[in-house]
């Protein structure tokens, strides 16, 4: 038997540990910014001073809570560790690494499985040691409890203010409002005109998308100084602040410090006549009724299309009663793929769209007309871009240029 001795690789035995540091501050204040810069410099010098370590870098998160896992630099550090670029991570304390015990344990256990240690200076804990995880769990639980206690105190302070009717500073950021020297809400006249226009159009039944298009075409900037969006219009229309009222604590933070809409999970306070109104309360309510009817219409499931779609006069009384304004052909009953009913130009359907651009009339509009004689259906759009249809007596309407009802295409 021949035995060959394999000698250890000297280069691997002497390789320095690749060490980085992780630092974090929870706010963007100038004081915290200075603290972060000092920490970065401290750990750079600290790692470089150890002859057995190779400085990899410092990962620094600014203005981010330790309860959040999606911290950019924290995640970048974990990615570099998974890629095999780090051997040891140095952190000032467990609370700087993460405020959530679950996050701390999950991250350190994953790193440990990769052979990567985390050294917490203040607690003098290295996660690669036997007692490291136990001590870290205990210390992490204390850090989380301390943070949650401070958070609870903060919540109590805000809740006490809310119960006394004290607004949060965020209410002053609402579009068309500002604050005076006494910290009282005031109306911004130019923006208030825009709010009134939005409510006036909505009360007329103009959709949010069309209101948005009008404001953008008129060059009116949104609250963010850019173009308006459908969601911004909707937020204006449902905001009670415009009728002089206010809701306090519309959001709350869950156990992971994630802000969510308050739908009964926490107390709320509704205060009437809190500040000058921009919209009359009666109009505000009318707009909510219009919006509710629109939502109901959109949310109502369509009835299934009948299995036998006959075109008899018995089933469709408007057969041979509706005509196209472009080619003069009759409109025939049609079900869309979504089971919506229409009356559509026969030429457009049976020949091609190039033969006649045709007209598609929703059946519920035709039913509401109560037609007793043949009519020509003329489509149009109002000044707000909303579609409408008009019925003209067929005997008095033709497709010639001299027709008294003729509309420009």
N, C-alpha and C positions, 0 to 999 in steps of 0.2 A: 504494500500500500504506500502510495506517495502522498505526502501532506505538503500543501503549499500555503505558506503564510501570506495573508493579505494584510498589508500594513494600512493603518488609517491614513486618510487624506489630510495632510498637514494643513492645506489651505482651508478646509472646512472646519478644522479644529480652531484655527486662529481667526476665522471670520468674525468681524464685529457684529454686534446686534444692531439691526436697523430700527432706530427708535424715532417715534414721532410724539407730538403732544396734541391734546385736544383742549380747547378753551371755549368758553361761551359766556355771553352776557345777555340778559333778558330784555334790555331796553336799548333804544338808539340814542339816549341822552349823551351829551358831551362828556359828562362825568364817567359814564359807563364806557364810552368809546376810549377815553384815556386809560381806563382800567384794562380794557382789552389789549390795547397796544403795549401796556406794561407787561401783561401776562405773556404775550407773544415773545417779547424781548427776553423776559426771564427764562422761559422754557428753551428758547434758542441757545442762550448762554449755558443753561443747566445741562442740556444734552451734549453740547459740544465740549463741555468741561470733562466729561467722562471718556477716558482714552479707549474704553472697551465698547463704546457706542458709536454708531454712525448716524449722524443727524439726517432724518428723512424730510422733516418739515413740521409745520404747525397748522392744524386744521382749526379755523376760528369761525364760529357762528355768532352773528350780531343781531341783537334784538329779537331773539327767538326763545320761547319758553322751553324748559327742559322736559315738559310733559309731551312735547311733540316729537314724533319719531321721524318725520320727514324734514329734518333739518338738513340743508344742502351739504354743508361741510361734514357733518356727522355721517351722512350717507356716503359721501365721497371717500371718507376715511375707511368705512367698512368695505367699500368696493376695492380700494387699494390693498386692504388686508386680505381679502379673498383672492386677490390676484397674486399674493405671495410677496408683496413689496414691503411688508412691515413685520417686525418680530416682537415689538413691545410698544405699548401706548402709555404715555404718562399723562395723568390728569391730576389737577389740584385736589379735588375731592369728589366723592360719589355724587353729590348734588349738582356738580358742574357737568358730570357725564350724562345724568338723566335724573329727573325728579320722580319718575315713575319706577317703582320697584320691578314691575314686570318687564319694562323696557331694558332696565339695567341687567337683569338676570338673563334675558334672552340674548342680548348682544354679547355679554361677557362669556356666556356658555358657548355660543357659536365661535367666538374668537379662540376660546380655550381648545375647542375641538380641532382648530386649525393650528394649534401649537403657539398661539399668540397670547401674551399676557397683557393685563391692564394693571398699572401700578397707580394706586390712589395715594398721593403724598400725605395728605392730612391725616388719613386713617392708617397709613403705613400698611396697606394691604396690597398684596400681589395675587391676582386671581389664579396664577399657576401653582400656588402653594396649596397644601392639603386643607388648611383652615381658612384659606382666602375667601371661598364662596360663602361659608357660614357667616364669617364676620361681615362680609359685604352685604349679605341679605339683611342682617340685623341693622347695620348702619343705614342701608338704603331705605328700610321701612321707617326708621326714625326721620330720615330726610324727607320722605314723602308725607309723613304725618305732620311734620313741621310746616311744610309748604301748604298742605291742605288746611291746616289750622289758620295760617295767615290768610289764605284765600277765603275761608269761611268768615273771618272777621271783616274782610273787605266787602263780602256780600251783605253782611248785616248792616254795615255802614250805608251802603247804597239802598238797601231795602228800607231802612229808617228814613232816609231822605225821600224815597219814593212815597212812603206812607204819609209824609208831610207835604206832598205835592211839589217837591223840589225836582226840577227837570235835570236830566243829564246834559252834559255839554254837547252831546251829539245832536240834540234837537236843533241847535243853532245852525247846523250844517244842512238842514233841510232846504231844498230849492225854494227860492222866493222869500226866505226868512233870514234875519240877521239878529244881532243883539246890540242894545244901546249901552251907554256908560253905566247903567244900573243893572246890567245883565238881564234885561227884559227883552223878550222877543219882539222884533219889529219886522214890518213888511218891506221888501225890496220892490218898489213900484214897477220897474220894467219887467222883472221876472214874474210879478203877480199878474201882469197882463197876459203873459204866456199861459199861466195856470188857468186863468179865466177862459181863454180861447180853447184850451184842451177840454175843459168841462162843458163849454157850450157845444162843441162839436160832438162830444160823446153823448150829450143829451139828445142830439138830433139823430143818434144811431150810427154815427160815423165810427168805423172800426179803428182800433188802436194803430193798426198798420197804415191806415190812410192818414190819420192824424200825424203820425211820424213822418210820412212822406211830405205832407204840407209844411211842417216846421222845418224840415231839412231843405226843401225847395225854396223856402223863404229866407234861408240862411240864419235861422235862429239857433244858437248853440245850445247843446244839452247841459245838464248840471255839471258834467265833466268837461265841458268846453269843446266837445266833439259833436258828432251827429247823434240824433235821437235814435233810440231803439224801441221796439215794441214793449219790452219789459220796463223801460223807464216811464213810458206813457202809463202803463198799468199801475206802476207804483204811485204815480201822482194821483191817479183816479181813485185809488183805495185809501189814500192817506187822510186820516181824520184831522190832521193838523190844519188842513186847508179850510175846514169849517169851524176852526177855533178850539177844537178839542185836542187832547193828547193822550196817548197810551204809554205808560211807563213800564219798563221791563218787558219789551216785546221779544227779547231773546234771553236765553240762559246758557250756561256752560255745563256740559255733562261731566262725568267723572274723568274723562280724558282731556278736559279743558277745551273741548270743541264747542264753538258757539252754534246754537240751533234755535229755530223759531220756537217761541214759547206757546205751546198749544195746551196749556193746563198743567205743565210740569212744575211751574213756579207761580208765585203770586203775581198778579198784574194790577195796575191801578189805572182807571179811566177817569180823566178829569175833563169836565165840560167848561166851556167859556174860559179857557186858560189864557188865551192871547187873541189879538185881533184876527178875525176871520177874513179870508180872501174870497171864499165861496159861500154863498148863502146856504145854511144847513138844509133848507128845503130842496134846493137844486142838487146838493150833494147826495141826498137820499134818492132823488129821481134818477140820477146817473147810476147809482148802485142798482136800482130796479132794472134799468136798461141793460146793464152789464150782466145781471143775474139771468135775465131772459135770454140774452145772447149765449151765455154759458149753458143754460138748459137746452137750448136749441142744438148746440154743438155736441153736448153730452148725451142727448137722447139717441139711443141706438136706432138705426134705420130698420124699418120693417123688411122682412125677407121678400124678395121679388116673387111674384106668383109663379108657380111651375108652368102654367100655360099662359103665355103672354098674348092673348088674343087682341086684335085691334078692332073689335066690333063696337058699334055705336052704343050698345048696351053697357059695355064695360068702360069705354072711354067716350063720354058724351061730347067731348070737344073735337072728335075726329071730323075732319073736313071743315073745321071752323077757324083754324089758325093758319096764316100764310106768311111766307118769307118776304121781307121787304126788298130783297136784292134780285131774286130770280122769279118771284111770284108763285113758286111752287108751294104746295101745302106743307105744313109741319106734321110730322108723324110721331107717334108716341115712342119713347125710347127709355130703356133702363140702363143706367151707367153700371160699370163694374162694381161700384160700391152700393148698388141697389138704390140709387137716387133716380127719381122720375124726371124726365125732361120731354119737351116737345122740340124736335129738331128738324131742320130743313131737309126735305127728301133728296134734293139734288146733292147737297153736301154729303149725305149719308150713302146714297146709292150710286152716285157718280164719282165725285171727288171734291176735295176742298178747293182745288184750283178752278173747278167749274162754278162753284159758288161758295163764298166764305160762310154763308149760312148764319143761322141764329139758333142758340140753344136756350130755350125758355124753361126755367124750373116749373114743374107741374103745379106746385102749391101757389105760385103767383097767378097762373092761368085760372086755377080753380076759384081764386078769390075775386076775379073780375066779374063773374056772373054773366058770361057772354050769352047773348041770344041770337046773334047774327054773325056771319063770317067777318073776321078782322085780320088786318095785317099787323104783325108784331114787330115793332121797331125798337132795337136796343139802344142804349145811350149811357153816358156817364155824367154825373153831376160835377160841380166845381171841386168836390173833394175826392173825385175818382171813384165814387161808389156807383156800381152798376144799377141801372133801372130799365124797365121795359114799358112801352106805351102801346096801347091797342087803338088802331084807327079803323074805321069802317072800310071793309075791303072794296066796296063799290066806289068809294071816293079816293082810294089810294092805288097808285100804280107805280111802276118802276121807271117811268119816264122822267125826264129832267123838269117838266113843267107841272109835276104833281104838287099840289099845295101843301102836302104834308112831308114832302121829300126832305130828307136830312142829308147833309154832306157825309160821305163815308169817312 
